[in-house]
Amino acid sequence: MAASTADAAISLLCQQLQQDIQAQFGFAAAPAWLQQIVALLVQDHAGFAQQPRSMQLQLLLEQLLLADFRQAGAGGVLPQNVKVGHTSVA
């Protein structure tokens, strides 16, 4: 029972981190990679889930920089309203 609770907490944290990564960096991490890395960070860094989001993202991005992008990345995500920005440039 405890394992499923921990898995659910990691899944929720992954969803939140994925949203933050997309919003701040325009990049989507591959869900399986993100799940694996977050589980390792929770295991290796005491209190990872309770750390400020900025610290969680920093640790995650450090792992991303060391990762094989073919496994870690789900591709670029264009910002919302990209068409508006494109048409407003003179």
C-alpha positions in Angstrom: 0.0 0.0 0.0 2.8 2.4 0.9 4.5 1.8 -2.5 1.3 2.8 -4.4 1.0 5.9 -2.3 4.6 6.9 -3.1 4.1 6.1 -6.8 1.0 8.3 -6.8 2.9 11.2 -5.1 5.7 10.9 -7.7 3.2 10.8 -10.6 1.6 14.0 -9.3 4.9 15.7 -8.8 5.9 14.7 -12.3 2.8 16.3 -13.7 3.5 19.5 -11.9 7.1 19.6 -12.9 6.2 18.8 -16.6 3.8 21.8 -16.6 6.5 24.0 -15.1 9.2 22.8 -17.6 6.8 23.5 -20.5 5.8 26.9 -19.2 9.3 28.1 -18.4 11.5 26.5 -21.0 9.2 25.4 -23.8 10.4 21.9 -23.6 8.5 18.7 -22.7 10.4 15.9 -21.0 9.5 12.4 -22.0 7.1 11.1 -19.4 8.9 7.8 -18.7 12.2 9.6 -18.4 10.7 12.2 -16.1 9.1 9.6 -13.9 12.4 7.7 -13.5 14.5 10.8 -12.7 12.0 12.2 -10.2 11.9 8.8 -8.5 15.7 8.8 -8.3 15.8 12.4 -7.0 13.2 11.5 -4.3 15.3 8.6 -3.3 18.7 10.4 -3.4 17.7 13.8 -2.0 16.0 13.8 1.4 12.9 16.0 1.3 13.0 16.5 -2.5 9.2 16.6 -2.7 9.0 19.3 -0.1 11.8 21.5 -1.6 10.8 24.7 -3.3 9.8 24.2 -6.9 12.8 26.2 -8.1 15.1 23.8 -6.4 13.3 20.8 -7.8 13.5 22.2 -11.3 17.2 23.0 -10.8 18.0 19.4 -9.8 15.9 18.1 -12.6 17.5 20.3 -15.2 20.9 19.2 -14.0 19.9 15.7 -14.8 18.5 16.7 -18.1 21.8 18.3 -19.1 23.6 15.0 -18.4 20.9 12.9 -20.2 20.7 11.5 -23.7 18.2 13.9 -25.3 16.8 11.1 -27.5 15.5 9.5 -24.3 14.8 12.5 -22.1 13.1 14.9 -24.6 9.6 14.8 -26.0 10.4 17.7 -28.3 10.0 21.4 -28.2 6.7 22.9 -27.3 5.8 26.2 -28.9 4.6 29.0 -26.6 1.0 29.9 -26.6 0.1 32.8 -29.0 3.2 32.1 -31.1 1.2 33.3 -34.1 0.5 36.7 -32.5 4.2 37.2 -31.8 5.1 36.3 -35.3 2.6 38.6 -37.0 3.5 41.6 -34.7 7.1 41.7 -35.8 7.6 44.4 -38.4 
